[in-house]
Amino acid sequence: MNFSEIVQLSVQQRIVLVDAIWESITADRKKEPLSEERIEEAERRIIAAQKKPAYLGQWEKMQKIKAKKK
């Protein structure tokens, strides 16, 4: 399935697809645990996001810009 086929699916179908993909990632992660380096990087990013929550608002800003271009 390519991207153009995916975007033609209904919202509900895409949610099911994303859920299936996420479940497969979770299953693979259980087989291959994160390295200490990746855990430290994840912790660093969590701390940075907690210190500057405005960073989390970037997605909303991007969506507004995208909407204005339409």
Biopython code that builds the backbone (N, CA, C, O; Angstrom):
import numpy as np
from Bio.PDB.StructureBuilder import StructureBuilder

atoms = [
    (1, "MET", "N", (0.860, -1.174, 0.000)),
    (1, "MET", "CA", (0.000, 0.000, 0.000)),
    (1, "MET", "C", (0.901, 1.230, 0.000)),
    (1, "MET", "O", (1.806, 1.348, 0.827)),
    (2, "ASN", "N", (0.649, 2.137, -0.926)),
    (2, "ASN", "CA", (1.454, 3.354, -0.974)),
    (2, "ASN", "C", (0.683, 4.516, -0.341)),
    (2, "ASN", "O", (-0.481, 4.378, 0.034)),
    (3, "PHE", "N", (1.352, 5.650, -0.232)),
    (3, "PHE", "CA", (0.776, 6.790, 0.474)),
    (3, "PHE", "C", (-0.528, 7.262, -0.160)),
    (3, "PHE", "O", (-1.484, 7.567, 0.553)),
    (4, "SER", "N", (-0.580, 7.326, -1.492)),
    (4, "SER", "CA", (-1.809, 7.811, -2.137)),
    (4, "SER", "C", (-2.991, 6.887, -1.847)),
    (4, "SER", "O", (-4.127, 7.352, -1.760)),
    (5, "GLU", "N", (-2.743, 5.603, -1.700)),
    (5, "GLU", "CA", (-3.816, 4.671, -1.342)),
    (5, "GLU", "C", (-4.240, 4.865, 0.115)),
    (5, "GLU", "O", (-5.423, 4.769, 0.441)),
    (6, "ILE", "N", (-3.279, 5.135, 0.976)),
    (6, "ILE", "CA", (-3.565, 5.330, 2.396)),
    (6, "ILE", "C", (-4.450, 6.551, 2.605)),
    (6, "ILE", "O", (-5.424, 6.479, 3.354)),
    (7, "VAL", "N", (-4.131, 7.671, 1.959)),
    (7, "VAL", "CA", (-4.911, 8.894, 2.178)),
    (7, "VAL", "C", (-6.316, 8.797, 1.600)),
    (7, "VAL", "O", (-7.181, 9.607, 1.934)),
    (8, "GLN", "N", (-6.549, 7.825, 0.747)),
    (8, "GLN", "CA", (-7.894, 7.636, 0.209)),
    (8, "GLN", "C", (-8.778, 6.807, 1.138)),
    (8, "GLN", "O", (-9.990, 6.734, 0.937)),
    (9, "LEU", "N", (-8.187, 6.190, 2.142)),
    (9, "LEU", "CA", (-8.970, 5.428, 3.118)),
    (9, "LEU", "C", (-9.800, 6.383, 3.965)),
    (9, "LEU", "O", (-9.480, 7.566, 4.079)),
    (10, "SER", "N", (-10.859, 5.865, 4.553)),
    (10, "SER", "CA", (-11.658, 6.696, 5.466)),
    (10, "SER", "C", (-10.840, 6.968, 6.726)),
    (10, "SER", "O", (-9.841, 6.298, 6.990)),
    (11, "VAL", "N", (-11.272, 7.942, 7.484)),
    (11, "VAL", "CA", (-10.581, 8.270, 8.733)),
    (11, "VAL", "C", (-10.538, 7.046, 9.639)),
    (11, "VAL", "O", (-9.499, 6.732, 10.220)),
    (12, "GLN", "N", (-11.655, 6.367, 9.757)),
    (12, "GLN", "CA", (-11.706, 5.183, 10.621)),
    (12, "GLN", "C", (-10.730, 4.111, 10.137)),
    (12, "GLN", "O", (-10.063, 3.476, 10.954)),
    (13, "GLN", "N", (-10.636, 3.901, 8.832)),
    (13, "GLN", "CA", (-9.704, 2.913, 8.299)),
    (13, "GLN", "C", (-8.249, 3.313, 8.567)),
    (13, "GLN", "O", (-7.411, 2.466, 8.875)),
    (14, "ARG", "N", (-7.963, 4.608, 8.446)),
    (14, "ARG", "CA", (-6.591, 5.069, 8.715)),
    (14, "ARG", "C", (-6.242, 4.923, 10.188)),
    (14, "ARG", "O", (-5.106, 4.598, 10.532)),
    (15, "ILE", "N", (-7.226, 5.165, 11.063)),
    (15, "ILE", "CA", (-6.979, 4.989, 12.500)),
    (15, "ILE", "C", (-6.669, 3.530, 12.791)),
    (15, "ILE", "O", (-5.747, 3.235, 13.551)),
    (16, "VAL", "N", (-7.418, 2.622, 12.206)),
    (16, "VAL", "CA", (-7.167, 1.190, 12.387)),
    (16, "VAL", "C", (-5.762, 0.841, 11.879)),
    (16, "VAL", "O", (-5.039, 0.076, 12.517)),
    (17, "LEU", "N", (-5.384, 1.403, 10.735)),
    (17, "LEU", "CA", (-4.058, 1.151, 10.169)),
    (17, "LEU", "C", (-2.957, 1.669, 11.102)),
    (17, "LEU", "O", (-1.980, 0.968, 11.367)),
    (18, "VAL", "N", (-3.122, 2.888, 11.591)),
    (18, "VAL", "CA", (-2.132, 3.460, 12.510)),
    (18, "VAL", "C", (-2.030, 2.618, 13.773)),
    (18, "VAL", "O", (-0.933, 2.374, 14.276)),
    (19, "ASP", "N", (-3.160, 2.177, 14.281)),
    (19, "ASP", "CA", (-3.168, 1.340, 15.478)),
    (19, "ASP", "C", (-2.416, 0.037, 15.227)),
    (19, "ASP", "O", (-1.646, -0.414, 16.076)),
    (20, "ALA", "N", (-2.637, -0.564, 14.069)),
    (20, "ALA", "CA", (-1.942, -1.813, 13.733)),
    (20, "ALA", "C", (-0.439, -1.583, 13.614)),
    (20, "ALA", "O", (0.361, -2.405, 14.063)),
    (21, "ILE", "N", (-0.064, -0.463, 13.008)),
    (21, "ILE", "CA", (1.357, -0.137, 12.882)),
    (21, "ILE", "C", (1.961, 0.068, 14.271)),
    (21, "ILE", "O", (3.034, -0.452, 14.577)),
    (22, "TRP", "N", (1.250, 0.839, 15.111)),
    (22, "TRP", "CA", (1.758, 1.101, 16.461)),
    (22, "TRP", "C", (1.922, -0.203, 17.251)),
    (22, "TRP", "O", (2.921, -0.388, 17.946)),
    (23, "GLU", "N", (0.954, -1.091, 17.144)),
    (23, "GLU", "CA", (1.031, -2.380, 17.842)),
    (23, "GLU", "C", (2.244, -3.180, 17.358)),
    (23, "GLU", "O", (2.914, -3.834, 18.158)),
    (24, "SER", "N", (2.525, -3.131, 16.056)),
    (24, "SER", "CA", (3.680, -3.867, 15.543)),
    (24, "SER", "C", (4.988, -3.261, 16.047)),
    (24, "SER", "O", (5.950, -3.983, 16.310)),
    (25, "ILE", "N", (5.023, -1.939, 16.179)),
    (25, "ILE", "CA", (6.213, -1.279, 16.723)),
    (25, "ILE", "C", (6.407, -1.678, 18.174)),
    (25, "ILE", "O", (7.520, -1.989, 18.598)),
    (26, "THR", "N", (5.319, -1.668, 18.932)),
    (26, "THR", "CA", (5.378, -2.058, 20.338)),
    (26, "THR", "C", (5.878, -3.492, 20.483)),
    (26, "THR", "O", (6.706, -3.780, 21.347)),
    (27, "ALA", "N", (5.383, -4.376, 19.651)),
    (27, "ALA", "CA", (5.802, -5.785, 19.706)),
    (27, "ALA", "C", (7.290, -5.908, 19.393)),
    (27, "ALA", "O", (8.004, -6.668, 20.048)),
    (28, "ASP", "N", (7.756, -5.161, 18.392)),
    (28, "ASP", "CA", (9.181, -5.201, 18.047)),
    (28, "ASP", "C", (10.042, -4.639, 19.165)),
    (28, "ASP", "O", (11.135, -5.143, 19.424)),
    (29, "ARG", "N", (9.553, -3.592, 19.834)),
    (29, "ARG", "CA", (10.320, -2.981, 20.927)),
    (29, "ARG", "C", (10.504, -3.961, 22.076)),
    (29, "ARG", "O", (11.528, -3.947, 22.760)),
    (30, "LYS", "N", (9.505, -4.812, 22.281)),
    (30, "LYS", "CA", (9.626, -5.805, 23.354)),
    (30, "LYS", "C", (10.722, -6.810, 23.027)),
    (30, "LYS", "O", (11.384, -7.335, 23.923)),
    (31, "LYS", "N", (10.908, -7.069, 21.747)),
    (31, "LYS", "CA", (11.960, -7.990, 21.317)),
    (31, "LYS", "C", (13.333, -7.338, 21.387)),
    (31, "LYS", "O", (14.332, -7.996, 21.679)),
    (32, "GLU", "N", (13.372, -6.042, 21.115)),
    (32, "GLU", "CA", (14.634, -5.301, 21.051)),
    (32, "GLU", "C", (14.565, -4.101, 21.987)),
    (32, "GLU", "O", (14.123, -3.026, 21.580)),
    (33, "PRO", "N", (14.995, -4.267, 23.234)),
    (33, "PRO", "CA", (14.900, -3.151, 24.181)),
    (33, "PRO", "C", (15.764, -1.956, 23.753)),
    (33, "PRO", "O", (16.745, -2.103, 23.025)),
    (34, "LEU", "N", (15.373, -0.790, 24.221)),
    (34, "LEU", "CA", (16.134, 0.414, 23.912)),
    (34, "LEU", "C", (17.518, 0.358, 24.549)),
    (34, "LEU", "O", (17.698, -0.168, 25.647)),
    (35, "SER", "N", (18.483, 0.910, 23.832)),
    (35, "SER", "CA", (19.833, 0.998, 24.380)),
    (35, "SER", "C", (19.851, 2.061, 25.476)),
    (35, "SER", "O", (18.959, 2.906, 25.542)),
    (36, "GLU", "N", (20.841, 2.016, 26.311)),
    (36, "GLU", "CA", (20.983, 3.015, 27.377)),
    (36, "GLU", "C", (21.078, 4.412, 26.784)),
    (36, "GLU", "O", (20.537, 5.365, 27.344)),
    (37, "GLU", "N", (21.759, 4.537, 25.664)),
    (37, "GLU", "CA", (21.910, 5.837, 24.997)),
    (37, "GLU", "C", (20.550, 6.393, 24.543)),
    (37, "GLU", "O", (20.283, 7.584, 24.704)),
    (38, "ARG", "N", (19.698, 5.535, 23.981)),
    (38, "ARG", "CA", (18.379, 5.985, 23.519)),
    (38, "ARG", "C", (17.474, 6.336, 24.693)),
    (38, "ARG", "O", (16.678, 7.272, 24.609)),
    (39, "ILE", "N", (17.593, 5.594, 25.775)),
    (39, "ILE", "CA", (16.813, 5.907, 26.979)),
    (39, "ILE", "C", (17.219, 7.272, 27.519)),
    (39, "ILE", "O", (16.363, 8.079, 27.881)),
    (40, "GLU", "N", (18.522, 7.530, 27.573)),
    (40, "GLU", "CA", (19.017, 8.823, 28.057)),
    (40, "GLU", "C", (18.536, 9.965, 27.158)),
    (40, "GLU", "O", (18.161, 11.030, 27.648)),
    (41, "GLU", "N", (18.551, 9.740, 25.848)),
    (41, "GLU", "CA", (18.076, 10.767, 24.919)),
    (41, "GLU", "C", (16.586, 11.031, 25.116)),
    (41, "GLU", "O", (16.158, 12.185, 25.106)),
    (42, "ALA", "N", (15.803, 9.989, 25.292)),
    (42, "ALA", "CA", (14.365, 10.155, 25.534)),
    (42, "ALA", "C", (14.135, 10.940, 26.827)),
    (42, "ALA", "O", (13.291, 11.835, 26.870)),
    (43, "GLU", "N", (14.875, 10.608, 27.864)),
    (43, "GLU", "CA", (14.740, 11.326, 29.139)),
    (43, "GLU", "C", (15.129, 12.792, 28.981)),
    (43, "GLU", "O", (14.490, 13.672, 29.558)),
    (44, "ARG", "N", (16.171, 13.053, 28.204)),
    (44, "ARG", "CA", (16.605, 14.432, 27.960)),
    (44, "ARG", "C", (15.500, 15.211, 27.252)),
    (44, "ARG", "O", (15.234, 16.363, 27.597)),
    (45, "ARG", "N", (14.860, 14.592, 26.271)),
    (45, "ARG", "CA", (13.792, 15.266, 25.530)),
    (45, "ARG", "C", (12.566, 15.517, 26.395)),
    (45, "ARG", "O", (11.912, 16.551, 26.266)),
    (46, "ILE", "N", (12.257, 14.581, 27.269)),
    (46, "ILE", "CA", (11.117, 14.760, 28.184)),
    (46, "ILE", "C", (11.380, 15.937, 29.107)),
    (46, "ILE", "O", (10.507, 16.783, 29.304)),
    (47, "ILE", "N", (12.570, 15.995, 29.671)),
    (47, "ILE", "CA", (12.930, 17.096, 30.572)),
    (47, "ILE", "C", (12.883, 18.428, 29.833)),
    (47, "ILE", "O", (12.379, 19.416, 30.366)),
    (48, "ALA", "N", (13.409, 18.459, 28.598)),
    (48, "ALA", "CA", (13.386, 19.693, 27.806)),
    (48, "ALA", "C", (11.955, 20.132, 27.520)),
    (48, "ALA", "O", (11.652, 21.324, 27.584)),
    (49, "ALA", "N", (11.084, 19.198, 27.208)),
    (49, "ALA", "CA", (9.683, 19.534, 26.931)),
    (49, "ALA", "C", (8.984, 20.040, 28.183)),
    (49, "ALA", "O", (8.144, 20.937, 28.108)),
    (50, "GLN", "N", (9.327, 19.469, 29.336)),
    (50, "GLN", "CA", (8.710, 19.913, 30.589)),
    (50, "GLN", "C", (9.181, 21.314, 30.964)),
    (50, "GLN", "O", (8.426, 22.088, 31.553)),
    (51, "LYS", "N", (10.417, 21.639, 30.625)),
    (51, "LYS", "CA", (10.955, 22.965, 30.940)),
    (51, "LYS", "C", (10.380, 24.029, 30.020)),
    (51, "LYS", "O", (10.234, 25.185, 30.416)),
    (52, "LYS", "N", (10.058, 23.643, 28.803)),
    (52, "LYS", "CA", (9.561, 24.604, 27.826)),
    (52, "LYS", "C", (8.329, 24.031, 27.127)),
    (52, "LYS", "O", (8.420, 23.608, 25.974)),
    (53, "PRO", "N", (7.185, 24.012, 27.803)),
    (53, "PRO", "CA", (5.987, 23.411, 27.217)),
    (53, "PRO", "C", (5.513, 24.096, 25.943)),
    (53, "PRO", "O", (4.770, 23.494, 25.168)),
    (54, "ALA", "N", (5.922, 25.333, 25.705)),
    (54, "ALA", "CA", (5.509, 26.006, 24.476)),
    (54, "ALA", "C", (6.008, 25.250, 23.252)),
    (54, "ALA", "O", (5.416, 25.331, 22.176)),
    (55, "TYR", "N", (7.097, 24.520, 23.425)),
    (55, "TYR", "CA", (7.629, 23.710, 22.332)),
    (55, "TYR", "C", (6.577, 22.725, 21.839)),
    (55, "TYR", "O", (6.534, 22.404, 20.651)),
    (56, "LEU", "N", (5.746, 22.253, 22.726)),
    (56, "LEU", "CA", (4.723, 21.287, 22.374)),
    (56, "LEU", "C", (3.642, 21.904, 21.497)),
    (56, "LEU", "O", (2.882, 21.177, 20.858)),
    (57, "GLY", "N", (3.559, 23.222, 21.456)),
    (57, "GLY", "CA", (2.560, 23.903, 20.656)),
    (57, "GLY", "C", (2.958, 24.081, 19.200)),
    (57, "GLY", "O", (2.190, 24.646, 18.421)),
    (58, "GLN", "N", (4.126, 23.619, 18.818)),
    (58, "GLN", "CA", (4.583, 23.785, 17.448)),
    (58, "GLN", "C", (3.652, 23.113, 16.442)),
    (58, "GLN", "O", (3.454, 23.632, 15.343)),
    (59, "TRP", "N", (3.084, 21.973, 16.800)),
    (59, "TRP", "CA", (2.183, 21.272, 15.896)),
    (59, "TRP", "C", (0.986, 22.146, 15.547)),
    (59, "TRP", "O", (0.579, 22.215, 14.387)),
    (60, "GLU", "N", (0.420, 22.817, 16.556)),
    (60, "GLU", "CA", (-0.723, 23.674, 16.307)),
    (60, "GLU", "C", (-0.334, 24.825, 15.379)),
    (60, "GLU", "O", (-1.102, 25.192, 14.490)),
    (61, "LYS", "N", (0.846, 25.388, 15.584)),
    (61, "LYS", "CA", (1.311, 26.478, 14.721)),
    (61, "LYS", "C", (1.448, 25.997, 13.281)),
    (61, "LYS", "O", (1.053, 26.699, 12.350)),
    (62, "MET", "N", (1.997, 24.821, 13.097)),
    (62, "MET", "CA", (2.176, 24.277, 11.751)),
    (62, "MET", "C", (0.822, 24.051, 11.086)),
    (62, "MET", "O", (0.668, 24.310, 9.892)),
    (63, "GLN", "N", (-0.152, 23.575, 11.841)),
    (63, "GLN", "CA", (-1.483, 23.337, 11.285)),
    (63, "GLN", "C", (-2.142, 24.643, 10.863)),
    (63, "GLN", "O", (-2.809, 24.688, 9.829)),
    (64, "LYS", "N", (-1.968, 25.709, 11.647)),
    (64, "LYS", "CA", (-2.537, 27.009, 11.292)),
    (64, "LYS", "C", (-1.911, 27.535, 10.015)),
    (64, "LYS", "O", (-2.612, 28.058, 9.149)),
    (65, "ILE", "N", (-0.602, 27.403, 9.888)),
    (65, "ILE", "CA", (0.096, 27.862, 8.677)),
    (65, "ILE", "C", (-0.399, 27.067, 7.471)),
    (65, "ILE", "O", (-0.654, 27.630, 6.406)),
    (66, "LYS", "N", (-0.531, 25.762, 7.648)),
    (66, "LYS", "CA", (-1.011, 24.910, 6.565)),
    (66, "LYS", "C", (-2.430, 25.315, 6.145)),
    (66, "LYS", "O", (-2.742, 25.353, 4.955)),
    (67, "ALA", "N", (-3.281, 25.614, 7.126)),
    (67, "ALA", "CA", (-4.667, 25.994, 6.840)),
    (67, "ALA", "C", (-4.732, 27.322, 6.082)),
    (67, "ALA", "O", (-5.582, 27.491, 5.208)),
    (68, "LYS", "N", (-3.836, 28.272, 6.408)),
    (68, "LYS", "CA", (-3.823, 29.565, 5.732)),
    (68, "LYS", "C", (-3.418, 29.425, 4.269)),
    (68, "LYS", "O", (-3.868, 30.195, 3.421)),
    (69, "LYS", "N", (-2.568, 28.442, 3.972)),
    (69, "LYS", "CA", (-2.093, 28.240, 2.598)),
    (69, "LYS", "C", (-3.175, 27.681, 1.684)),
    (69, "LYS", "O", (-3.076, 27.802, 0.463)),
    (70, "LYS", "N", (-4.203, 27.071, 2.259)),
    (70, "LYS", "CA", (-5.284, 26.451, 1.451)),
    (70, "LYS", "C", (-6.228, 27.465, 0.895)),
    (70, "LYS", "O", (-7.179, 27.107, 0.201)),
]
sb = StructureBuilder()
sb.init_structure("model")
sb.init_model(0)
sb.init_chain("A")
sb.init_seg("    ")
for serial, (resi, resn, name, xyz) in enumerate(atoms, 1):
    if name == "N":
        sb.init_residue(resn, " ", resi, " ")
    sb.init_atom(name, np.array(xyz, "f"), 0.0, 1.0, " ", f" {name:<3s}", serial, name[0])
structure = sb.get_structure()
